[in-house]
Amino acid sequence: MSQAPSLSEAGANAAVSADRAVLARLAAAFGVAATAVSAALSWNPSYWGDEAATVMSAQRPLGSLWLMLGQVDAVHGLYYFAMHFWIRLFGASEFAVRFPSALATGFAAAGCVVLAGMLAGRRVAIIAGVIAVVLPRFTAMGVEGRSYALSAAAAVWITVLFVWLLARRSPSTWGWAAYALLVAFAIYVFLYLALLVVAHAVFLALDRGTSRAWRPWTVAALAGVALASPVLVAAVQQRGQVAFLARDHQLDAYIVLLAPWFGGVIFSVVAWPLLIVASVHLVRAKSTRGPRWRLGLVAAAWAIVPALVLLVVSLAILPLYNIRYLTFCAPAAVVLLAVGVDTLPRQWARITAVAALVALAVPSWIGERGEFAKDGGSDWRQVSDFIATRANPGEAIFYDDSTPEYRRPRLASHLYSADYRGLVDVALTTSFNDRAGLWDVTAPLASISPRLTSISKLLVVNFAGSPADSDGAQQEILGRDGFHLIATTHLHRTTVYEYSR
């Protein structure tokens, strides 16, 4: 019986097929391209609730931010601190806040190229680079003012280091120490990246050629998790934050099989057949256990294991599954798609497959950059523009408080504050800057009559279709205080009512 080649031999073979200097240039080129594609028109969509959490948290004084993280959002603490200094340098426009994600998307694309080139050669690296530039999940994370793109970049470069360490002929103490530090950093960036360690363990268990790496990997992985223990403990203490997942909990084919990796149904028409081709190749190549097989195996473990763990936990214990939380698995889908394309037997078939993926990605890219692309239609910038044209300093404003906090129209006043300058926020009790919680504390409309005695004009901003917008109670309460409705303006999903005494 022939012995499977060791991973060090696979690494030596891969070095022949992918020259390091050429690979570095390819990675840089595709990284720049991915950043440019993701950053283009990133300023167009209006902000939404999750991005409001980023901007408002990052704009707090550092003392206030530290106090907040002791109560909520500790798992995003490192990202918020980084964005605090970024916003101080570059401002809080949509482009400025989202550009770090575009940069991280470029780093993630570059990592996909390096990983594919290390184990499967230059052609697969180029294919992976093209796919990374256009993959809807990549272009979506690149236009989002959250840490998802950074989590994807961290995941791919940790895996690059992991594969490189396994390919070495002699152990590298410093290399494994770097692995431990990167694992800890990644978990601080995004908690769910701890599941990448589990995926690496599955890869080691399935690849007989890496048995000698079990001991140093185990020490490094445990050290990384231990270094990240403060954020892990904080996550357990603040687990109530994911209660909304129980409310929104639904698992279907789109959420499980399409959205985490691809981000678009149309794109999946070609992507899933290519994944099947890659899977068949992986099974057939098992006997050789060559570098391409190892590339497919590490990508498959990375794509499947975190999602499977979250599915099991969500179904059996606590809802934790969310497609955005699995964004760090998207680079694995890039690599698997590249393997699938490269496995096609004819050059024309490979070119056609790549062209089809690029073409099918275009509708998603356009949709991600529409004015109302966020959260199913967030229109806060448009609302703010309208407020700026209709309100005068000294006039009052009241924001719908009957929706979930992340959708409350008042968040627009913090994101586009210049448009609300001089207006009296009649319901505000405690500003978010002055408390440990994430959002403002407000009083209900029925309790603020004394604050309205000197007000002659009041703007009411409602989330269209919310309880407050549909039950007529607001108009009744304001009528008792002497106000009558003089104008109603329907925007995309927000309605602005103007009242006068």
C-alpha positions, -999 to 999 in steps of 0.1 A, spaced: 0 0 0 15 33 -10 20 60 17 2 93 13 26 122 6 33 144 36 21 179 36 57 191 35 61 173 2 29 189 -10 43 223 0 75 216 -20 55 206 -50 33 237 -47 63 260 -46 73 247 -80 38 255 -95 34 289 -79 64 312 -78 63 333 -47 70 366 -63 44 361 -90 19 349 -64 26 380 -43 20 403 -73 -12 385 -82 -24 387 -46 -17 424 -45 -34 431 -78 -66 412 -69 -66 427 -34 -66 462 -49 -93 452 -74 -115 438 -47 -111 469 -26 -120 491 -56 -150 470 -65 -163 470 -30 -157 507 -23 -173 518 -56 -207 535 -48 -204 524 -11 -216 559 -2 -249 555 -19 -270 533 5 -284 550 35 -271 539 69 -291 513 89 -294 501 125 -262 479 127 -242 507 112 -258 531 136 -244 510 165 -209 513 149 -210 550 144 -226 559 177 -203 536 197 -172 548 179 -181 584 184 -184 581 221 -156 594 243 -133 565 252 -144 564 288 -181 562 277 -172 535 252 -154 514 278 -184 518 302 -208 507 274 -187 476 266 -190 465 302 -228 462 296 -233 455 259 -215 447 227 -182 436 243 -178 412 214 -175 442 190 -152 462 214 -120 460 194 -137 470 162 -154 500 180 -121 512 194 -104 510 160 -133 528 144 -132 555 171 -98 566 159 -107 560 122 -137 583 124 -117 610 143 -93 610 113 -117 606 84 -151 615 96 -184 596 98 -197 597 62 -210 565 47 -179 562 25 -155 568 54 -172 544 78 -175 516 51 -140 520 36 -122 499 62 -145 471 52 -136 476 16 -99 474 26 -105 443 46 -123 427 16 -92 434 -5 -70 417 21 -94 387 22 -93 385 -16 -55 386 -15 -54 358 10 -76 336 -12 -51 341 -40 -22 332 -18 -39 301 -3 -50 288 -36 -16 294 -51 3 277 -23 -15 244 -28 -29 244 -63 -8 267 -85 -10 299 -104 -41 291 -125 -63 283 -95 -49 314 -77 -60 336 -106 -95 320 -107 -98 325 -70 -88 361 -73 -115 368 -100 -142 351 -79 -131 370 -48 -135 403 -65 -171 397 -76 -185 372 -50 -217 388 -37 -209 379 -1 -176 397 -5 -190 428 -22 -217 430 4 -193 428 34 -172 454 17 -200 480 18 -210 473 54 -198 494 83 -194 464 106 -166 439 113 -177 411 90 -151 419 63 -123 421 89 -134 387 102 -132 372 67 -97 387 62 -85 374 96 -99 339 88 -82 336 54 -48 348 66 -49 325 97 -56 296 74 -27 307 51 -4 306 81 -19 273 93 -12 257 59 23 272 57 31 258 91 19 223 82 40 224 50 73 231 68 97 203 72 107 214 107 85 228 135 84 266 139 79 277 174 76 314 164 52 304 136 28 286 160 31 315 185 20 338 156 -9 314 150 -20 317 186 -18 355 186 -38 357 153 -64 333 167 -68 355 198 -69 387 176 -96 371 154 -118 361 183 -116 397 196 -126 409 161 -155 386 159 -164 359 185 -175 333 160 -140 330 146 -133 306 174 -152 281 152 -123 284 126 -101 266 152 -126 238 152 -125 236 114 -87 234 115 -90 205 139 -114 187 116 -88 192 87 -60 177 109 -82 148 118 -90 139 82 -55 144 68 -32 116 78 -1 135 65 -4 161 93 -4 139 124 30 153 135 14 188 138 -13 178 163 8 187 193 21 222 183 -13 231 168 -32 220 200 -9 241 222 -12 271 198 -50 268 195 -55 265 232 -32 295 239 -51 316 213 -84 308 229 -70 314 264 -58 348 253 -93 356 240 -110 343 272 -120 378 284 -142 384 254 -155 349 256 -165 354 292 -181 388 283 -200 371 255 -215 346 279 -225 374 303 -241 395 276 -257 365 258 -291 383 261 -280 405 232 -287 376 207 -322 373 220 -334 389 187 -322 357 169 -349 338 187 -375 362 175 -362 362 139 -353 325 140 -360 308 108 -339 283 88 -346 276 52 -326 266 21 -316 302 13 -304 309 48 -284 277 51 -272 269 16 -270 302 -3 -267 333 17 -237 326 40 -213 317 11 -228 334 -20 -252 361 -9 -273 358 -40 -298 333 -54 -290 341 -91 -253 337 -84 -260 303 -69 -273 289 -102 -237 285 -113 -220 285 -80 -236 254 -66 -229 231 -96 -193 242 -93 -193 233 -56 -206 199 -65 -178 195 -91 -153 205 -65 -168 180 -40 -166 152 -66 -130 161 -73 -122 161 -36 -136 126 -32 -118 112 -63 -85 128 -53 -86 113 -17 -64 84 -27 -36 107 -39 -39 132 -10 -20 158 -31 -19 195 -26 -51 202 -45 -69 177 -24 -56 194 8 -67 228 -5 -102 214 -11 -103 197 23 -92 227 43 -117 249 24 -145 224 29 -139 221 66 -138 259 69 -170 264 50 -190 236 66 -179 231 102 -188 265 116 -221 266 99 -229 230 111 -220 238 147 -242 269 147 -271 250 131 -268 222 158 -266 247 186 -294 268 172 -317 239 168 -309 222 201 -299 249 226 -299 286 217 -305 304 184 -271 316 173 -273 312 135 -272 343 114 -260 346 78 -239 377 85 -221 359 113 -208 333 89 -192 359 65 -158 346 76 -166 314 58 -170 332 24 -133 329 15 -136 291 18 -164 293 -8 -141 313 -31 -114 286 -29 -139 258 -34 -154 275 -64 -119 281 -79 -112 243 -75 -145 235 -91 -138 258 -121 -102 244 -125 -115 209 -124 -136 215 -156 -119 195 -184 -117 222 -212 -103 257 -212 -134 271 -228 -155 255 -201 -134 272 -174 -135 306 -191 -173 302 -196 -178 293 -159 -158 323 -147 -175 346 -171 -209 333 -159 -200 339 -122 -189 375 -130 -220 382 -150 -244 368 -124 -226 388 -97 -235 421 -113 -271 423 -103 -262 416 -67 -235 443 -68 -259 468 -82 -286 459 -56 -262 462 -27 -255 498 -37 -290 511 -42 -302 540 -21 -324 518 0 -302 487 0 -298 483 37 -321 464 61 -348 460 34 -351 497 27 -335 520 53 -341 556 42 -326 576 70 -305 598 48 -335 607 27 -355 614 58 -327 636 71 -325 655 39 -363 661 41 -361 673 77 -333 697 69 -356 714 43 -388 715 64 -377 722 99 -363 754 115 -342 758 147 -363 758 178 -390 735 164 -396 702 180 -393 666 168 -406 633 181 -394 599 168 -415 567 167 -405 545 197 -428 515 189 -403 496 167 -372 476 177 -345 500 188 -322 493 158 -350 505 134 -361 536 153 -360 567 132 -343 587 159 -310 569 150 -309 590 119 -304 621 140 -271 607 153 -259 596 119 -268 628 100 -267 652 129 -261 683 108 -297 680 94 -312 680 129 -291 709 144 -313 732 165 -343 709 167 -358 701 201 -358 664 208 -389 664 231 -387 628 241 -351 625 250 -344 616 286 -308 603 286 -284 605 257 -266 573 247 -233 592 254 -243 595 291 -252 559 298 -238 524 296 -264 512 271 -262 514 234 -291 536 226 -309 568 240 -334 566 267 -367 583 258 -401 591 273 -433 580 256 -454 606 238 -482 604 263 -459 615 292 -443 646 276 -472 671 275 -453 696 298 -424 697 273 -448 707 245 -463 738 261 -439 762 244 -439 743 211 -458 757 181 -447 732 155 -439 695 159 -425 670 135 -433 633 141 -411 607 123 -426 572 121 -415 539 108 -442 533 82 -466 506 93 -453 505 129 -479 503 158 -475 540 164 -480 548 128 -511 527 123 -532 529 155 -540 567 155 -529 571 191 -503 598 183 -528 621 166 -552 616 194 -526 625 221 -514 655 202 -549 666 196 -555 668 233 -524 690 235 -538 714 210 -520 702 179 -535 695 145 -520 677 115 -510 700 87 -489 678 64 -480 642 58 -450 631 37 -444 594 29 -408 586 21 -395 551 13 -404 534 45 -407 564 68 -436 588 72 -431 624 85 -461 642 100 -461 679 106 -483 692 135 -491 728 144 -510 744 173 
